[in-house]
């Protein structure tokens, strides 16, 4: 299955491949993970704050590897924040 096919579908329990990939990168980086945990405890704008935080670091696209990046519009930041609230 090509990566383009995967991207539009649910992936590993997440709403899409992009959200899953960003969540994996965040959870595997101690600094990003700590920031996401802090933001998740704030309020209903936590998802927007997480996106803003990541856009400050990488303005145009989120890097998931050395050769691939993801458009922020494809990522469900509310789903990522909710995953921290569930833990």
C-alpha positions as CSV (number, residue, x, y, z in Angstrom):
1,X,0.0,0.0,0.0
2,X,1.4,3.4,-0.9
3,X,1.9,6.1,1.6
4,X,-0.6,8.3,-0.2
5,X,-3.2,5.7,0.2
6,X,-2.5,5.5,4.0
7,X,-2.6,9.2,4.5
8,X,-6.3,9.6,3.9
9,X,-7.4,6.7,6.1
10,X,-7.4,5.9,9.8
11,X,-4.0,4.8,11.0
12,X,-3.1,2.9,14.2
13,X,-6.2,4.1,16.0
14,X,-5.8,7.7,14.9
15,X,-8.1,9.6,12.6
16,X,-5.4,9.8,9.8
17,X,-1.8,9.1,9.0
18,X,-0.7,12.7,9.6
19,X,-2.1,12.9,13.1
20,X,-0.6,9.5,14.0
21,X,2.9,10.5,12.6
22,X,2.9,13.8,14.4
23,X,1.9,12.1,17.7
24,X,4.7,9.6,17.3
25,X,7.3,12.3,16.7
26,X,6.0,14.3,19.7
27,X,5.9,11.3,22.1
28,X,9.4,10.2,21.1
29,X,11.0,13.6,21.8
30,X,11.2,14.4,25.5
31,X,11.0,18.2,25.1
32,X,8.0,18.1,22.7
33,X,6.3,15.5,24.8
34,X,6.7,17.5,28.0
35,X,5.3,20.6,26.2
36,X,2.3,18.7,24.9
37,X,1.6,17.4,28.4
38,X,1.7,20.9,29.9
39,X,-0.5,22.3,27.1
40,X,-3.0,19.4,27.6
41,X,-3.6,20.5,31.2
42,X,-4.6,24.1,30.3
43,X,-8.0,24.6,28.7
44,X,-10.1,24.1,25.6
45,X,-7.5,26.0,23.5
46,X,-4.8,23.5,24.2
47,X,-4.9,22.1,20.7
48,X,-4.5,25.5,19.1
49,X,-1.6,26.2,21.5
50,X,0.1,23.0,20.5
51,X,-0.2,23.8,16.9
52,X,1.1,27.4,17.5
53,X,4.0,26.0,19.5
54,X,5.0,23.6,16.7
55,X,4.5,26.3,14.0
56,X,7.0,28.5,15.9
57,X,9.5,25.7,15.7
58,X,8.8,24.7,12.1
59,X,6.7,27.5,10.4
60,X,5.8,25.8,7.1
61,X,5.4,22.1,7.7
62,X,6.0,19.6,10.5
63,X,9.1,17.4,9.9
64,X,8.4,13.7,10.5
65,X,11.7,12.5,9.1
66,X,14.7,13.9,7.4
67,X,13.0,13.6,4.0
68,X,9.3,14.1,4.8
69,X,7.1,16.7,6.3
70,X,3.4,17.2,7.0
71,X,1.1,20.1,6.4
72,X,-0.4,21.3,9.6
73,X,-3.9,21.4,8.1
74,X,-3.9,17.6,7.9
75,X,-3.2,17.1,11.6
76,X,-6.0,16.7,14.2
77,X,-4.4,18.5,17.1
78,X,-7.5,18.1,19.3
79,X,-7.0,14.3,19.0
80,X,-3.4,14.6,20.0
81,X,-4.2,16.7,23.1
82,X,-7.1,14.4,24.0
83,X,-4.6,11.5,24.0
84,X,-2.7,13.2,26.8
85,X,-5.8,13.9,28.8
86,X,-6.7,10.2,28.6
87,X,-3.4,9.0,30.0
